[in-house]
Amino acid sequence: MIRNKLKIEKKVLTLQKDIYMKKFLILFIIATLVAVMPSCTKYDDGGYASKNHLKGTWLLQELSYGGESSDVSIMNTYLTGITFEKNGTGNIDINLLVTTLTVDFNWEFVNDKKDLKMTLKPINFPAIIPQATRDQINEMIQTLLPAESHILKLTKSEFWITSIGDNKTMIMKLKKK
């Protein structure tokens, strides 16, 4: 009888220990999540700030400027992608039929990772490109890479930004290549 009572007490103690361990584990997981979550900036339309999400080559899917949609199929004939590297650099490759022009830039998250700042590096145009074409390319690049853009969405496959230029709002939606 005493043996049975000791066995029962031992089982009760083991169960209590298991319950305490499970409670501790649950509290530890909750505390870890609470500590980690504030470091992620979430965007209104989805996703969060992540260099890993931004890293890669993006293709233009939609572009609207001042409320009017642009035909991206024409732009994508020339624009072969916007590439972001994890180290804060990137480039745009532009197909000019006779040559490919690579435009380099630096980027960084700013304003608590809600915005993206891009700084263009000087463009070295080949001598065969006339000044009028250079001006058009510069205008296109400044439209596609404004100095600062507000991030609407950043996931592993989608990237949406908005900016204001000439008192008009531009919304650009890109998909991962």
C-alpha positions as CSV (number, residue, x, y, z in Angstrom):
1,M,0.0,0.0,0.0
2,I,2.8,2.4,0.9
3,R,4.5,1.4,-2.4
4,N,1.4,2.3,-4.4
5,K,1.1,5.6,-2.6
6,L,4.8,6.4,-3.3
7,K,4.3,5.5,-7.0
8,I,1.3,7.8,-7.2
9,E,3.1,10.7,-5.5
10,K,6.1,10.2,-7.9
11,K,3.7,10.3,-10.9
12,V,2.0,13.5,-9.5
13,L,5.4,15.1,-9.0
14,T,6.5,14.1,-12.6
15,L,3.2,15.5,-14.0
16,Q,3.7,18.8,-12.1
17,K,7.2,19.1,-13.3
18,D,6.0,18.5,-16.9
19,I,3.3,21.2,-16.5
20,Y,5.8,23.7,-15.2
21,M,8.2,22.9,-18.0
22,K,5.5,23.4,-20.6
23,K,4.4,26.7,-19.0
24,F,8.0,27.9,-19.0
25,L,8.5,26.9,-22.6
26,I,5.3,28.7,-23.7
27,L,6.3,31.9,-21.7
28,F,9.8,31.7,-23.2
29,I,8.4,31.5,-26.8
30,I,6.0,34.4,-26.1
31,A,8.8,36.5,-24.6
32,T,11.0,35.8,-27.6
33,L,8.3,36.7,-30.1
34,V,7.5,39.9,-28.3
35,A,11.2,40.9,-28.3
36,V,11.7,40.1,-32.0
37,M,8.5,41.5,-33.5
38,P,9.1,45.2,-32.9
39,S,12.3,45.1,-35.0
40,C,10.2,44.2,-38.1
41,T,8.6,47.1,-39.9
42,K,5.3,45.9,-41.5
43,Y,3.9,47.6,-44.6
44,D,0.2,48.5,-45.2
45,D,-0.1,46.3,-48.2
46,G,1.9,43.4,-46.9
47,G,5.4,42.2,-46.1
48,Y,8.0,43.7,-43.9
49,A,11.4,45.4,-44.1
50,S,14.0,42.8,-45.1
51,K,17.2,43.1,-47.1
52,N,16.7,39.4,-48.0
53,H,13.3,40.2,-49.5
54,L,14.7,43.2,-51.4
55,K,17.7,41.4,-52.7
56,G,17.4,40.2,-56.3
57,T,16.3,41.4,-59.7
58,W,12.9,43.0,-60.1
59,L,10.8,43.5,-63.2
60,L,8.3,46.3,-63.7
61,Q,4.7,45.0,-63.6
62,E,2.6,48.2,-63.2
63,L,3.4,51.9,-63.2
64,S,0.9,54.7,-62.7
65,Y,1.8,58.4,-62.7
66,G,-0.6,61.0,-61.6
67,G,-3.4,58.4,-61.6
68,E,-2.8,57.3,-65.2
69,S,-1.4,53.8,-66.0
70,S,1.6,53.5,-68.2
71,D,2.3,50.7,-70.8
72,V,5.0,48.8,-69.0
73,S,5.5,46.4,-71.9
74,I,7.2,49.2,-73.9
75,M,9.4,50.1,-70.9
76,N,10.3,46.5,-70.3
77,T,11.6,46.3,-73.8
78,Y,14.4,48.6,-72.7
79,L,14.5,47.9,-68.9
80,T,15.8,44.4,-68.3
81,G,15.5,44.7,-64.5
82,I,16.3,46.6,-61.3
83,T,18.7,44.7,-59.1
84,F,19.2,45.2,-55.4
85,E,22.1,43.7,-53.5
86,K,22.0,43.0,-49.8
87,N,25.1,45.2,-49.3
88,G,23.1,48.4,-50.2
89,T,24.2,48.6,-53.9
90,G,22.2,48.0,-57.0
91,N,21.8,48.6,-60.7
92,I,19.4,49.0,-63.6
93,D,20.3,47.4,-66.9
94,I,18.9,49.3,-69.9
95,N,18.9,47.7,-73.4
96,L,19.7,50.3,-76.0
97,L,19.7,47.9,-79.0
98,V,23.3,48.5,-79.8
99,T,24.6,48.3,-76.2
100,T,23.4,47.7,-72.7
101,L,23.8,50.6,-70.3
102,T,24.2,49.7,-66.6
103,V,23.2,52.4,-64.1
104,D,24.5,51.9,-60.6
105,F,23.0,53.2,-57.3
106,N,23.2,52.8,-53.6
107,W,20.1,52.2,-51.5
108,E,19.1,52.1,-47.8
109,F,16.0,51.8,-45.7
110,V,15.2,55.1,-43.9
111,N,12.5,56.5,-41.6
112,D,12.2,53.4,-39.5
113,K,12.4,51.3,-42.7
114,K,9.2,52.7,-44.1
115,D,11.0,54.4,-47.0
116,L,13.7,53.5,-49.4
117,K,16.4,56.0,-50.3
118,M,18.3,55.5,-53.6
119,T,21.3,57.5,-54.7
120,L,22.3,57.3,-58.3
121,K,26.0,57.0,-59.2
122,P,27.2,59.1,-62.2
123,I,26.2,57.5,-65.5
124,N,29.0,56.8,-68.1
125,F,27.2,57.0,-71.4
126,P,29.0,55.4,-74.4
127,A,30.0,58.1,-76.9
128,I,27.7,56.7,-79.6
129,I,24.6,57.8,-77.6
130,P,23.3,61.2,-78.7
131,Q,22.5,63.9,-76.1
132,A,18.7,63.7,-76.7
133,T,18.7,60.0,-75.9
134,R,20.9,60.6,-72.8
135,D,18.3,63.2,-71.6
136,Q,15.5,60.7,-72.1
137,I,17.4,58.0,-70.3
138,N,18.1,60.3,-67.4
139,E,14.5,61.3,-67.1
140,M,13.3,57.7,-67.2
141,I,15.8,56.7,-64.5
142,Q,14.9,59.6,-62.2
143,T,11.2,58.5,-62.6
144,L,12.0,54.9,-61.8
145,L,14.5,55.7,-59.0
146,P,13.3,58.8,-57.2
147,A,15.6,59.9,-54.4
148,E,13.2,58.6,-51.7
149,S,10.2,56.3,-52.1
150,H,7.6,55.1,-49.6
151,I,7.4,51.3,-49.4
152,L,3.8,50.0,-49.7
153,K,4.6,46.3,-49.9
154,L,7.8,44.1,-49.8
155,T,7.5,40.4,-49.9
156,K,9.8,37.7,-51.4
157,S,8.0,38.1,-54.7
158,E,6.4,41.6,-54.8
159,F,7.7,45.1,-54.2
160,W,5.5,48.2,-54.4
161,I,6.7,51.8,-53.8
162,T,5.2,55.2,-54.2
163,S,6.7,58.7,-54.5
164,I,5.7,62.2,-55.5
165,G,7.3,64.1,-58.4
166,D,6.1,67.2,-60.2
167,N,3.1,67.2,-57.7
168,K,2.0,63.8,-59.1
169,T,2.0,60.5,-57.3
170,M,3.8,57.6,-58.9
171,I,3.1,54.0,-57.9
172,M,5.4,51.3,-59.1
173,K,4.7,47.6,-58.7
174,L,7.5,45.1,-59.3
175,K,7.7,41.4,-59.3
176,K,10.8,39.3,-58.6
177,K,12.5,37.9,-61.7
